[in-house]
Amino acid sequence: MSDVIVKDSNGTPLEDGDSVTLIKDLKVKGTSETLKRGMLVKNIRLTGKAGEIECNTKKVKGLVLKTEFLKKA
């Protein structure tokens, strides 16, 4: 992959397979789902873009989240 360093909202570097926690309630576009603050998201994947990660939740698969709303768990 590229040499892009992906960091969470606190500046901590993220890697494939890390777990992150949401720091804000997020509405998921195209669904009626809202991801709640404090929710743990496991096994993230880096997308190659500095401000985004890809993950799966129990209800939404293939979700792309902005790292400004995450902190490393």
All heavy atoms as TSV, in Angstrom:
chain	resi	resn	atom	element	x	y	z
A	1	MET	N	N	0.837	-1.188	0.000
A	1	MET	CA	C	0.000	0.000	0.000
A	1	MET	C	C	0.880	1.248	0.000
A	1	MET	O	O	2.089	1.178	0.072
A	1	MET	CB	C	-0.896	-0.048	1.241
A	1	MET	CG	C	-2.162	0.675	1.066
A	1	MET	SD	S	-3.375	-0.003	2.241
A	1	MET	CE	C	-4.750	0.888	1.698
A	2	SER	N	N	0.280	2.395	-0.030
A	2	SER	CA	C	1.041	3.646	-0.089
A	2	SER	C	C	1.608	4.011	1.280
A	2	SER	O	O	1.351	3.366	2.283
A	2	SER	CB	C	0.141	4.759	-0.615
A	2	SER	OG	O	-0.924	4.965	0.279
A	3	ASP	N	N	2.367	5.097	1.328
A	3	ASP	CA	C	3.001	5.536	2.562
A	3	ASP	C	C	2.147	6.551	3.317
A	3	ASP	O	O	2.671	7.382	4.042
A	3	ASP	CB	C	4.365	6.159	2.246
A	3	ASP	CG	C	5.347	5.133	1.715
A	3	ASP	OD1	O	5.158	3.947	2.011
A	3	ASP	OD2	O	6.285	5.525	1.021
A	4	VAL	N	N	0.829	6.485	3.152
A	4	VAL	CA	C	-0.074	7.407	3.829
A	4	VAL	C	C	-0.196	6.981	5.294
A	4	VAL	O	O	-0.435	5.819	5.589
A	4	VAL	CB	C	-1.473	7.396	3.168
A	4	VAL	CG1	C	-2.442	8.272	3.931
A	4	VAL	CG2	C	-1.375	7.857	1.731
A	5	ILE	N	N	0.001	7.928	6.211
A	5	ILE	CA	C	-0.156	7.642	7.629
A	5	ILE	C	C	-1.548	8.096	8.048
A	5	ILE	O	O	-1.883	9.268	7.945
A	5	ILE	CB	C	0.927	8.350	8.466
A	5	ILE	CG1	C	2.300	7.828	8.065
A	5	ILE	CG2	C	0.669	8.149	9.950
A	5	ILE	CD1	C	3.454	8.572	8.698
A	6	VAL	N	N	-2.359	7.144	8.502
A	6	VAL	CA	C	-3.728	7.438	8.922
A	6	VAL	C	C	-3.728	7.621	10.428
A	6	VAL	O	O	-3.230	6.773	11.163
A	6	VAL	CB	C	-4.671	6.283	8.517
A	6	VAL	CG1	C	-6.093	6.584	8.961
A	6	VAL	CG2	C	-4.615	6.064	7.016
A	7	LYS	N	N	-4.282	8.758	10.890
A	7	LYS	CA	C	-4.297	9.059	12.320
A	7	LYS	C	C	-5.722	9.289	12.796
A	7	LYS	O	O	-6.557	9.790	12.037
A	7	LYS	CB	C	-3.454	10.303	12.613
A	7	LYS	CG	C	-1.985	10.103	12.309
A	7	LYS	CD	C	-1.183	11.322	12.679
A	7	LYS	CE	C	0.295	11.084	12.382
A	7	LYS	NZ	N	1.107	12.236	12.759
A	8	ASP	N	N	-5.981	8.937	14.071
A	8	ASP	CA	C	-7.298	9.185	14.648
A	8	ASP	C	C	-7.428	10.647	15.089
A	8	ASP	O	O	-6.540	11.459	14.836
A	8	ASP	CB	C	-7.567	8.211	15.804
A	8	ASP	CG	C	-6.719	8.469	17.041
A	8	ASP	OD1	O	-5.916	9.418	17.040
A	8	ASP	OD2	O	-6.858	7.701	18.005
A	9	SER	N	N	-8.508	10.974	15.775
A	9	SER	CA	C	-8.753	12.368	16.175
A	9	SER	C	C	-7.714	12.896	17.163
A	9	SER	O	O	-7.523	14.098	17.280
A	9	SER	CB	C	-10.145	12.501	16.789
A	9	SER	OG	O	-10.241	11.677	17.946
A	10	ASN	N	N	-7.019	12.008	17.868
A	10	ASN	CA	C	-5.990	12.420	18.833
A	10	ASN	C	C	-4.590	12.400	18.247
A	10	ASN	O	O	-3.628	12.678	18.953
A	10	ASN	CB	C	-6.031	11.506	20.064
A	10	ASN	CG	C	-7.333	11.621	20.819
A	10	ASN	OD1	O	-7.945	12.674	20.836
A	10	ASN	ND2	N	-7.760	10.538	21.416
A	11	GLY	N	N	-4.456	12.009	16.968
A	11	GLY	CA	C	-3.150	11.967	16.330
A	11	GLY	C	C	-2.431	10.634	16.476
A	11	GLY	O	O	-1.267	10.519	16.120
A	12	THR	N	N	-3.106	9.613	16.999
A	12	THR	CA	C	-2.511	8.284	17.148
A	12	THR	C	C	-2.579	7.556	15.804
A	12	THR	O	O	-3.650	7.481	15.205
A	12	THR	CB	C	-3.285	7.470	18.202
A	12	THR	OG1	O	-3.373	8.231	19.398
A	12	THR	CG2	C	-2.600	6.145	18.485
A	13	PRO	N	N	-1.462	7.003	15.324
A	13	PRO	CA	C	-1.478	6.274	14.050
A	13	PRO	C	C	-2.364	5.033	14.112
A	13	PRO	O	O	-2.384	4.327	15.124
A	13	PRO	CB	C	-0.016	5.884	13.839
A	13	PRO	CG	C	0.772	6.786	14.723
A	13	PRO	CD	C	-0.114	7.121	15.877
A	14	LEU	N	N	-3.103	4.780	13.033
A	14	LEU	CA	C	-3.963	3.600	12.929
A	14	LEU	C	C	-3.375	2.634	11.915
A	14	LEU	O	O	-2.748	3.049	10.941
A	14	LEU	CB	C	-5.369	4.006	12.494
A	14	LEU	CG	C	-6.135	4.931	13.435
A	14	LEU	CD1	C	-7.421	5.390	12.768
A	14	LEU	CD2	C	-6.439	4.227	14.741
A	15	GLU	N	N	-3.617	1.332	12.124
A	15	GLU	CA	C	-3.153	0.290	11.212
A	15	GLU	C	C	-4.302	-0.667	10.921
A	15	GLU	O	O	-5.293	-0.698	11.641
A	15	GLU	CB	C	-1.997	-0.488	11.851
A	15	GLU	CG	C	-0.777	0.350	12.151
A	15	GLU	CD	C	0.313	-0.444	12.842
A	15	GLU	OE1	O	0.211	-1.685	12.900
A	15	GLU	OE2	O	1.263	0.180	13.333
A	16	ASP	N	N	-4.142	-1.467	9.858
A	16	ASP	CA	C	-5.135	-2.504	9.549
A	16	ASP	C	C	-5.323	-3.412	10.751
A	16	ASP	O	O	-4.352	-3.809	11.400
A	16	ASP	CB	C	-4.679	-3.354	8.356
A	16	ASP	CG	C	-4.904	-2.664	7.027
A	16	ASP	OD1	O	-5.779	-1.792	6.950
A	16	ASP	OD2	O	-4.208	-3.008	6.063
A	17	GLY	N	N	-6.582	-3.732	11.071
A	17	GLY	CA	C	-6.877	-4.651	12.163
A	17	GLY	C	C	-7.068	-3.994	13.512
A	17	GLY	O	O	-7.441	-4.656	14.473
A	18	ASP	N	N	-6.819	-2.684	13.613
A	18	ASP	CA	C	-7.012	-1.981	14.883
A	18	ASP	C	C	-8.497	-1.895	15.237
A	18	ASP	O	O	-9.367	-2.052	14.378
A	18	ASP	CB	C	-6.467	-0.547	14.812
A	18	ASP	CG	C	-4.962	-0.481	14.960
A	18	ASP	OD1	O	-4.347	-1.487	15.348
A	18	ASP	OD2	O	-4.398	0.586	14.669
A	19	SER	N	N	-8.769	-1.606	16.495
A	19	SER	CA	C	-10.126	-1.312	16.953
A	19	SER	C	C	-10.204	0.176	17.279
A	19	SER	O	O	-9.250	0.747	17.799
A	19	SER	CB	C	-10.460	-2.134	18.197
A	19	SER	OG	O	-10.490	-3.498	17.888
A	20	VAL	N	N	-11.344	0.782	16.970
A	20	VAL	CA	C	-11.541	2.206	17.234
A	20	VAL	C	C	-12.884	2.423	17.922
A	20	VAL	O	O	-13.779	1.589	17.841
A	20	VAL	CB	C	-11.475	3.054	15.937
A	20	VAL	CG1	C	-10.096	3.032	15.328
A	20	VAL	CG2	C	-12.511	2.600	14.930
A	21	THR	N	N	-13.003	3.561	18.602
A	21	THR	CA	C	-14.233	3.945	19.280
A	21	THR	C	C	-14.738	5.241	18.667
A	21	THR	O	O	-13.954	6.141	18.390
A	21	THR	CB	C	-13.954	4.164	20.789
A	21	THR	OG1	O	-13.356	2.996	21.312
A	21	THR	CG2	C	-15.233	4.441	21.531
A	22	LEU	N	N	-16.052	5.341	18.464
A	22	LEU	CA	C	-16.641	6.571	17.930
A	22	LEU	C	C	-16.683	7.631	19.018
A	22	LEU	O	O	-17.015	7.337	20.159
A	22	LEU	CB	C	-18.062	6.308	17.431
A	22	LEU	CG	C	-18.208	5.314	16.277
A	22	LEU	CD1	C	-19.675	5.150	15.923
A	22	LEU	CD2	C	-17.435	5.767	15.071
A	23	ILE	N	N	-16.368	8.879	18.669
A	23	ILE	CA	C	-16.401	9.970	19.640
A	23	ILE	C	C	-17.616	10.879	19.416
A	23	ILE	O	O	-17.763	11.880	20.099
A	23	ILE	CB	C	-15.098	10.804	19.604
A	23	ILE	CG1	C	-14.881	11.441	18.238
A	23	ILE	CG2	C	-13.917	9.963	20.010
A	23	ILE	CD1	C	-13.752	12.460	18.202
A	24	LYS	N	N	-18.486	10.514	18.464
A	24	LYS	CA	C	-19.653	11.328	18.145
A	24	LYS	C	C	-20.708	10.419	17.526
A	24	LYS	O	O	-20.374	9.464	16.839
A	24	LYS	CB	C	-19.236	12.407	17.139
A	24	LYS	CG	C	-20.318	13.335	16.696
A	24	LYS	CD	C	-19.804	14.349	15.684
A	24	LYS	CE	C	-20.944	15.220	15.198
A	24	LYS	NZ	N	-20.529	16.154	14.185
A	25	ASP	N	N	-21.995	10.695	17.775
A	25	ASP	CA	C	-23.062	9.971	17.092
A	25	ASP	C	C	-22.992	10.292	15.604
A	25	ASP	O	O	-22.859	11.461	15.226
A	25	ASP	CB	C	-24.443	10.390	17.612
A	25	ASP	CG	C	-24.747	9.856	19.000
A	25	ASP	OD1	O	-23.915	9.103	19.539
A	25	ASP	OD2	O	-25.815	10.186	19.532
A	26	LEU	N	N	-23.085	9.263	14.763
A	26	LEU	CA	C	-23.011	9.463	13.316
A	26	LEU	C	C	-24.214	8.827	12.638
A	26	LEU	O	O	-24.526	7.661	12.882
A	26	LEU	CB	C	-21.735	8.817	12.758
A	26	LEU	CG	C	-20.410	9.344	13.279
A	26	LEU	CD1	C	-19.266	8.500	12.726
A	26	LEU	CD2	C	-20.214	10.790	12.896
A	27	LYS	N	N	-24.884	9.597	11.785
A	27	LYS	CA	C	-25.961	9.039	10.963
A	27	LYS	C	C	-25.331	8.408	9.739
A	27	LYS	O	O	-24.408	8.964	9.144
A	27	LYS	CB	C	-26.947	10.126	10.549
A	27	LYS	CG	C	-27.759	10.674	11.692
A	27	LYS	CD	C	-28.798	11.641	11.175
A	27	LYS	CE	C	-29.558	12.255	12.313
A	27	LYS	NZ	N	-30.855	11.652	12.535
A	28	VAL	N	N	-25.833	7.243	9.341
A	28	VAL	CA	C	-25.309	6.544	8.172
A	28	VAL	C	C	-26.160	6.923	6.971
A	28	VAL	O	O	-27.374	6.691	6.967
A	28	VAL	CB	C	-25.326	5.011	8.391
A	28	VAL	CG1	C	-24.762	4.296	7.171
A	28	VAL	CG2	C	-24.536	4.648	9.641
A	29	LYS	N	N	-25.526	7.523	5.956
A	29	LYS	CA	C	-26.253	7.943	4.758
A	29	LYS	C	C	-26.886	6.734	4.078
A	29	LYS	O	O	-26.283	5.672	3.976
A	29	LYS	CB	C	-25.305	8.614	3.764
A	29	LYS	CG	C	-24.947	10.019	4.111
A	29	LYS	CD	C	-24.139	10.644	2.994
A	29	LYS	CE	C	-23.756	12.060	3.339
A	29	LYS	NZ	N	-22.921	12.660	2.304
A	30	GLY	N	N	-28.108	6.913	3.599
A	30	GLY	CA	C	-28.792	5.863	2.857
A	30	GLY	C	C	-29.504	4.853	3.739
A	30	GLY	O	O	-30.137	3.938	3.240
A	31	THR	N	N	-29.406	4.991	5.055
A	31	THR	CA	C	-30.111	4.093	5.973
A	31	THR	C	C	-30.734	4.931	7.082
A	31	THR	O	O	-30.492	6.127	7.185
A	31	THR	CB	C	-29.153	3.061	6.626
A	31	THR	OG1	O	-28.304	3.748	7.554
A	31	THR	CG2	C	-28.315	2.336	5.606
A	32	SER	N	N	-31.498	4.267	7.940
A	32	SER	CA	C	-32.058	4.967	9.094
A	32	SER	C	C	-31.214	4.723	10.340
A	32	SER	O	O	-31.618	5.059	11.439
A	32	SER	CB	C	-33.496	4.490	9.336
A	32	SER	OG	O	-33.500	3.096	9.582
A	33	GLU	N	N	-30.029	4.130	10.156
A	33	GLU	CA	C	-29.164	3.783	11.276
A	33	GLU	C	C	-28.396	4.994	11.804
A	33	GLU	O	O	-28.006	5.870	11.040
A	33	GLU	CB	C	-28.138	2.725	10.852
A	33	GLU	CG	C	-28.737	1.369	10.570
A	33	GLU	CD	C	-29.428	0.769	11.771
A	33	GLU	OE1	O	-28.893	0.851	12.894
A	33	GLU	OE2	O	-30.523	0.225	11.587
A	34	THR	N	N	-28.157	5.010	13.107
A	34	THR	CA	C	-27.273	5.979	13.745
A	34	THR	C	C	-26.272	5.201	14.568
A	34	THR	O	O	-26.654	4.376	15.396
A	34	THR	CB	C	-28.058	6.936	14.659
A	34	THR	OG1	O	-29.020	7.632	13.871
A	34	THR	CG2	C	-27.134	7.941	15.315
A	35	LEU	N	N	-24.995	5.439	14.317
A	35	LEU	CA	C	-23.940	4.811	15.109
A	35	LEU	C	C	-23.732	5.669	16.340
A	35	LEU	O	O	-23.504	6.863	16.231
A	35	LEU	CB	C	-22.648	4.702	14.301
A	35	LEU	CG	C	-22.752	3.940	12.974
A	35	LEU	CD1	C	-21.418	3.969	12.257
A	35	LEU	CD2	C	-23.205	2.512	13.208
A	36	LYS	N	N	-23.818	5.063	17.512
A	36	LYS	CA	C	-23.782	5.821	18.762
A	36	LYS	C	C	-22.360	6.098	19.231
A	36	LYS	O	O	-21.446	5.314	19.015
A	36	LYS	CB	C	-24.528	5.043	19.864
A	36	LYS	CG	C	-26.004	4.883	19.590
A	36	LYS	CD	C	-26.703	6.208	19.642
A	36	LYS	CE	C	-28.200	6.051	19.426
A	36	LYS	NZ	N	-28.855	7.332	19.361
A	37	ARG	N	N	-22.202	7.223	19.920
A	37	ARG	CA	C	-20.932	7.606	20.535
A	37	ARG	C	C	-20.501	6.508	21.510
A	37	ARG	O	O	-21.314	5.978	22.249
A	37	ARG	CB	C	-21.134	8.922	21.285
A	37	ARG	CG	C	-19.911	9.419	21.967
A	37	ARG	CD	C	-20.209	10.785	22.568
A	37	ARG	NE	N	-19.081	11.236	23.334
A	37	ARG	CZ	C	-19.025	11.238	24.661
A	37	ARG	NH1	N	-20.068	10.844	25.360
A	37	ARG	NH2	N	-17.956	11.648	25.276
A	38	GLY	N	N	-19.222	6.143	21.484
A	38	GLY	CA	C	-18.704	5.104	22.362
A	38	GLY	C	C	-18.748	3.707	21.765
A	38	GLY	O	O	-18.246	2.765	22.362
A	39	MET	N	N	-19.345	3.568	20.581
A	39	MET	CA	C	-19.429	2.260	19.924
A	39	MET	C	C	-18.035	1.789	19.509
A	39	MET	O	O	-17.252	2.544	18.955
A	39	MET	CB	C	-20.327	2.363	18.699
A	39	MET	CG	C	-20.469	1.101	17.915
A	39	MET	SD	S	-21.574	1.392	16.514
A	39	MET	CE	C	-21.415	-0.161	15.696
A	40	LEU	N	N	-17.728	0.525	19.778
A	40	LEU	CA	C	-16.446	-0.053	19.412
A	40	LEU	C	C	-16.551	-0.689	18.030
A	40	LEU	O	O	-17.462	-1.470	17.772
A	40	LEU	CB	C	-16.039	-1.114	20.437
A	40	LEU	CG	C	-14.690	-1.781	20.216
A	40	LEU	CD1	C	-13.563	-0.786	20.411
A	40	LEU	CD2	C	-14.523	-2.952	21.152
A	41	VAL	N	N	-15.642	-0.320	17.150
A	41	VAL	CA	C	-15.579	-0.900	15.804
A	41	VAL	C	C	-14.260	-1.652	15.710
A	41	VAL	O	O	-13.198	-1.066	15.879
A	41	VAL	CB	C	-15.655	0.197	14.714
A	41	VAL	CG1	C	-15.572	-0.423	13.330
A	41	VAL	CG2	C	-16.924	1.011	14.854
A	42	LYS	N	N	-14.347	-2.965	15.462
A	42	LYS	CA	C	-13.147	-3.801	15.444
A	42	LYS	C	C	-12.697	-4.082	14.019
A	42	LYS	O	O	-13.484	-4.026	13.082
A	42	LYS	CB	C	-13.433	-5.137	16.141
A	42	LYS	CG	C	-13.780	-4.994	17.602
A	42	LYS	CD	C	-14.066	-6.342	18.214
A	42	LYS	CE	C	-14.420	-6.196	19.683
A	42	LYS	NZ	N	-14.757	-7.492	20.282
A	43	ASN	N	N	-11.431	-4.425	13.884
A	43	ASN	CA	C	-10.853	-4.915	12.629
A	43	ASN	C	C	-11.050	-3.943	11.469
A	43	ASN	O	O	-11.632	-4.290	10.448
A	43	ASN	CB	C	-11.440	-6.298	12.297
A	43	ASN	CG	C	-10.554	-7.048	11.328
A	43	ASN	OD1	O	-9.388	-6.717	11.149
A	43	ASN	ND2	N	-11.101	-8.046	10.693
A	44	ILE	N	N	-10.541	-2.720	11.621
A	44	ILE	CA	C	-10.665	-1.722	10.559
A	44	ILE	C	C	-9.685	-2.018	9.427
A	44	ILE	O	O	-8.725	-2.759	9.606
A	44	ILE	CB	C	-10.412	-0.290	11.096
A	44	ILE	CG1	C	-8.961	-0.136	11.578
A	44	ILE	CG2	C	-11.409	0.067	12.182
A	44	ILE	CD1	C	-8.560	1.295	11.855
A	45	ARG	N	N	-9.962	-1.445	8.263
A	45	ARG	CA	C	-9.068	-1.556	7.112
A	45	ARG	C	C	-8.767	-0.154	6.605
A	45	ARG	O	O	-9.661	0.683	6.525
A	45	ARG	CB	C	-9.746	-2.365	6.000
A	45	ARG	CG	C	-9.939	-3.817	6.365
A	45	ARG	CD	C	-10.699	-4.592	5.300
A	45	ARG	NE	N	-12.010	-4.041	4.964
A	45	ARG	CZ	C	-13.101	-4.159	5.711
A	45	ARG	NH1	N	-13.050	-4.763	6.868
A	45	ARG	NH2	N	-14.250	-3.649	5.315
A	46	LEU	N	N	-7.517	0.077	6.265
A	46	LEU	CA	C	-7.123	1.384	5.727
A	46	LEU	C	C	-7.487	1.442	4.257
A	46	LEU	O	O	-7.385	0.449	3.534
A	46	LEU	CB	C	-5.624	1.604	5.918
A	46	LEU	CG	C	-5.111	1.499	7.353
A	46	LEU	CD1	C	-3.619	1.768	7.392
A	46	LEU	CD2	C	-5.852	2.428	8.282
A	47	THR	N	N	-7.922	2.617	3.786
A	47	THR	CA	C	-8.371	2.774	2.402
A	47	THR	C	C	-7.298	3.354	1.496
A	47	THR	O	O	-7.455	3.361	0.293
A	47	THR	CB	C	-9.597	3.705	2.330
A	47	THR	OG1	O	-9.201	4.990	2.807
A	47	THR	CG2	C	-10.746	3.182	3.152
A	48	GLY	N	N	-6.206	3.876	2.072
A	48	GLY	CA	C	-5.188	4.546	1.279
A	48	GLY	C	C	-5.362	6.055	1.270
A	48	GLY	O	O	-4.526	6.787	0.784
A	49	LYS	N	N	-6.486	6.517	1.836
A	49	LYS	CA	C	-6.720	7.953	1.989
A	49	LYS	C	C	-6.457	8.316	3.445
A	49	LYS	O	O	-6.828	7.573	4.352
A	49	LYS	CB	C	-8.164	8.306	1.616
A	49	LYS	CG	C	-8.476	8.055	0.165
A	49	LYS	CD	C	-9.891	8.437	-0.146
A	49	LYS	CE	C	-10.211	8.098	-1.588
A	49	LYS	NZ	N	-11.612	8.373	-1.907
A	50	ALA	N	N	-5.823	9.457	3.675
A	50	ALA	CA	C	-5.377	9.828	5.018
A	50	ALA	C	C	-6.523	9.989	6.019
A	50	ALA	O	O	-6.350	9.712	7.189
A	50	ALA	CB	C	-4.562	11.111	4.960
A	51	GLY	N	N	-7.688	10.409	5.592
A	51	GLY	CA	C	-8.770	10.700	6.534
A	51	GLY	C	C	-9.886	9.686	6.582
A	51	GLY	O	O	-10.948	9.973	7.114
A	52	GLU	N	N	-9.679	8.485	6.017
A	52	GLU	CA	C	-10.762	7.505	5.962
A	52	GLU	C	C	-10.289	6.114	6.334
A	52	GLU	O	O	-9.154	5.734	6.061
A	52	GLU	CB	C	-11.357	7.441	4.552
A	52	GLU	CG	C	-12.018	8.709	4.100
A	52	GLU	CD	C	-12.589	8.610	2.693
A	52	GLU	OE1	O	-12.326	7.606	2.006
A	52	GLU	OE2	O	-13.279	9.543	2.293
A	53	ILE	N	N	-11.211	5.342	6.953
A	53	ILE	CA	C	-10.999	3.917	7.174
A	53	ILE	C	C	-12.258	3.185	6.718
A	53	ILE	O	O	-13.331	3.787	6.612
A	53	ILE	CB	C	-10.715	3.584	8.663
A	53	ILE	CG1	C	-11.851	4.069	9.578
A	53	ILE	CG2	C	-9.401	4.165	9.113
A	53	ILE	CD1	C	-12.526	2.958	10.296
A	54	GLU	N	N	-12.127	1.904	6.465
A	54	GLU	CA	C	-13.262	1.080	6.083
A	54	GLU	C	C	-13.492	0.060	7.180
A	54	GLU	O	O	-12.541	-0.442	7.784
A	54	GLU	CB	C	-12.956	0.371	4.760
A	54	GLU	CG	C	-14.153	-0.314	4.153
A	54	GLU	CD	C	-13.829	-0.908	2.786
A	54	GLU	OE1	O	-13.073	-0.282	2.027
A	54	GLU	OE2	O	-14.333	-1.998	2.511
A	55	CYS	N	N	-14.771	-0.244	7.462
A	55	CYS	CA	C	-15.072	-1.190	8.523
A	55	CYS	C	C	-16.450	-1.800	8.308
A	55	CYS	O	O	-17.193	-1.392	7.426
A	55	CYS	CB	C	-15.026	-0.497	9.880
A	55	CYS	SG	S	-16.250	0.819	10.043
A	56	ASN	N	N	-16.758	-2.797	9.138
A	56	ASN	CA	C	-18.078	-3.405	9.166
A	56	ASN	C	C	-18.633	-3.257	10.572
A	56	ASN	O	O	-17.904	-3.383	11.549
A	56	ASN	CB	C	-18.009	-4.897	8.819
A	56	ASN	CG	C	-17.635	-5.146	7.379
A	56	ASN	OD1	O	-17.973	-4.369	6.508
A	56	ASN	ND2	N	-16.923	-6.220	7.129
A	57	THR	N	N	-19.939	-2.986	10.671
A	57	THR	CA	C	-20.619	-3.008	11.966
A	57	THR	C	C	-21.651	-4.119	11.892
A	57	THR	O	O	-21.824	-4.748	10.839
A	57	THR	CB	C	-21.307	-1.665	12.269
A	57	THR	OG1	O	-22.313	-1.423	11.286
A	57	THR	CG2	C	-20.315	-0.514	12.275
A	58	LYS	N	N	-22.345	-4.367	12.980
A	58	LYS	CA	C	-23.335	-5.444	12.997
A	58	LYS	C	C	-24.441	-5.215	11.970
A	58	LYS	O	O	-24.936	-6.151	11.374
A	58	LYS	CB	C	-23.955	-5.575	14.394
A	58	LYS	CG	C	-22.993	-6.126	15.405
A	58	LYS	CD	C	-23.629	-6.227	16.765
A	58	LYS	CE	C	-22.611	-6.736	17.764
A	58	LYS	NZ	N	-23.124	-6.739	19.127
A	59	LYS	N	N	-24.812	-3.949	11.760
A	59	LYS	CA	C	-25.938	-3.640	10.871
A	59	LYS	C	C	-25.525	-3.126	9.506
A	59	LYS	O	O	-26.292	-3.223	8.558
A	59	LYS	CB	C	-26.857	-2.631	11.545
A	59	LYS	CG	C	-27.477	-3.175	12.812
A	59	LYS	CD	C	-28.401	-2.175	13.444
A	59	LYS	CE	C	-29.000	-2.754	14.714
A	59	LYS	NZ	N	-29.908	-1.858	15.368
A	60	VAL	N	N	-24.328	-2.548	9.385
A	60	VAL	CA	C	-23.896	-1.936	8.125
A	60	VAL	C	C	-22.550	-2.522	7.716
A	60	VAL	O	O	-21.590	-2.461	8.474
A	60	VAL	CB	C	-23.783	-0.399	8.258
A	60	VAL	CG1	C	-23.430	0.225	6.918
A	60	VAL	CG2	C	-25.068	0.202	8.799
A	61	LYS	N	N	-22.479	-3.087	6.525
A	61	LYS	CA	C	-21.236	-3.670	6.013
A	61	LYS	C	C	-20.598	-2.718	5.009
A	61	LYS	O	O	-21.282	-2.000	4.290
A	61	LYS	CB	C	-21.508	-5.017	5.328
A	61	LYS	CG	C	-22.241	-6.023	6.198
A	61	LYS	CD	C	-21.408	-6.432	7.373
A	61	LYS	CE	C	-22.153	-7.461	8.197
A	61	LYS	NZ	N	-21.824	-7.422	9.591
A	62	GLY	N	N	-19.264	-2.709	4.933
A	62	GLY	CA	C	-18.560	-1.878	3.962
A	62	GLY	C	C	-18.679	-0.395	4.230
A	62	GLY	O	O	-18.760	0.412	3.317
A	63	LEU	N	N	-18.671	-0.026	5.493
A	63	LEU	CA	C	-18.848	1.360	5.907
A	63	LEU	C	C	-17.519	2.092	5.852
A	63	LEU	O	O	-16.493	1.560	6.262
A	63	LEU	CB	C	-19.387	1.359	7.335
A	63	LEU	CG	C	-19.864	2.642	7.949
A	63	LEU	CD1	C	-21.034	3.212	7.148
A	63	LEU	CD2	C	-20.315	2.386	9.373
A	64	VAL	N	N	-17.523	3.322	5.338
A	64	VAL	CA	C	-16.318	4.165	5.331
A	64	VAL	C	C	-16.544	5.283	6.341
A	64	VAL	O	O	-17.533	6.011	6.268
A	64	VAL	CB	C	-16.050	4.752	3.928
A	64	VAL	CG1	C	-14.866	5.703	3.962
A	64	VAL	CG2	C	-15.790	3.632	2.934
A	65	LEU	N	N	-15.618	5.388	7.303
A	65	LEU	CA	C	-15.734	6.405	8.348
A	65	LEU	C	C	-14.584	7.393	8.261
A	65	LEU	O	O	-13.453	7.013	7.921
A	65	LEU	CB	C	-15.708	5.752	9.738
A	65	LEU	CG	C	-16.863	4.824	10.076
A	65	LEU	CD1	C	-16.618	4.175	11.435
A	65	LEU	CD2	C	-18.179	5.553	10.081
A	66	LYS	N	N	-14.840	8.640	8.582
A	66	LYS	CA	C	-13.788	9.646	8.657
A	66	LYS	C	C	-13.069	9.509	9.999
A	66	LYS	O	O	-13.706	9.346	11.026
A	66	LYS	CB	C	-14.368	11.048	8.504
A	66	LYS	CG	C	-14.927	11.291	7.110
A	66	LYS	CD	C	-15.194	12.759	6.923
A	66	LYS	CE	C	-15.608	13.039	5.511
A	66	LYS	NZ	N	-14.487	13.237	4.629
A	67	THR	N	N	-11.759	9.609	9.963
A	67	THR	CA	C	-10.957	9.401	11.173
A	67	THR	C	C	-11.115	10.525	12.196
A	67	THR	O	O	-10.782	10.331	13.358
A	67	THR	CB	C	-9.470	9.235	10.823
A	67	THR	OG1	O	-9.031	10.379	10.096
A	67	THR	CG2	C	-9.246	7.989	9.995
A	68	GLU	N	N	-11.656	11.671	11.795
A	68	GLU	CA	C	-11.849	12.777	12.745
A	68	GLU	C	C	-12.903	12.445	13.799
A	68	GLU	O	O	-13.011	13.119	14.818
A	68	GLU	CB	C	-12.219	14.061	12.011
A	68	GLU	CG	C	-13.536	13.979	11.284
A	68	GLU	CD	C	-13.741	15.125	10.308
A	68	GLU	OE1	O	-13.185	15.065	9.199
A	68	GLU	OE2	O	-14.462	16.069	10.678
A	69	PHE	N	N	-13.699	11.383	13.583
A	69	PHE	CA	C	-14.740	10.975	14.524
A	69	PHE	C	C	-14.346	9.719	15.296
A	69	PHE	O	O	-15.200	9.105	15.938
A	69	PHE	CB	C	-16.054	10.736	13.786
A	69	PHE	CG	C	-16.526	11.932	13.017
A	69	PHE	CD1	C	-16.723	11.861	11.658
A	69	PHE	CD2	C	-16.778	13.140	13.658
A	69	PHE	CE1	C	-17.159	12.969	10.936
A	69	PHE	CE2	C	-17.205	14.259	12.954
A	69	PHE	CZ	C	-17.390	14.168	11.589
A	70	LEU	N	N	-13.080	9.316	15.238
A	70	LEU	CA	C	-12.635	8.063	15.852
A	70	LEU	C	C	-11.477	8.288	16.804
A	70	LEU	O	O	-10.704	9.228	16.637
A	70	LEU	CB	C	-12.159	7.087	14.765
A	70	LEU	CG	C	-13.098	6.819	13.605
A	70	LEU	CD1	C	-12.381	5.996	12.543
A	70	LEU	CD2	C	-14.344	6.114	14.075
A	71	LYS	N	N	-11.356	7.400	17.785
A	71	LYS	CA	C	-10.144	7.339	18.587
A	71	LYS	C	C	-9.760	5.870	18.731
A	71	LYS	O	O	-10.630	4.997	18.778
A	71	LYS	CB	C	-10.290	8.022	19.945
A	71	LYS	CG	C	-11.207	7.308	20.909
A	71	LYS	CD	C	-11.219	8.025	22.245
A	71	LYS	CE	C	-12.118	7.266	23.203
A	71	LYS	NZ	N	-12.168	7.884	24.520
A	72	LYS	N	N	-8.475	5.604	18.776
A	72	LYS	CA	C	-7.989	4.234	18.869
A	72	LYS	C	C	-8.405	3.644	20.214
A	72	LYS	O	O	-8.269	4.285	21.243
A	72	LYS	CB	C	-6.474	4.198	18.708
A	72	LYS	CG	C	-5.919	2.808	18.558
A	72	LYS	CD	C	-4.462	2.866	18.154
A	72	LYS	CE	C	-3.921	1.459	17.976
A	72	LYS	NZ	N	-2.560	1.483	17.483
A	73	ALA	N	N	-8.907	2.416	20.175
A	73	ALA	CA	C	-9.378	1.759	21.404
A	73	ALA	C	C	-8.225	1.112	22.160
A	73	ALA	O	O	-7.209	0.812	21.602
A	73	ALA	CB	C	-10.421	0.707	21.066
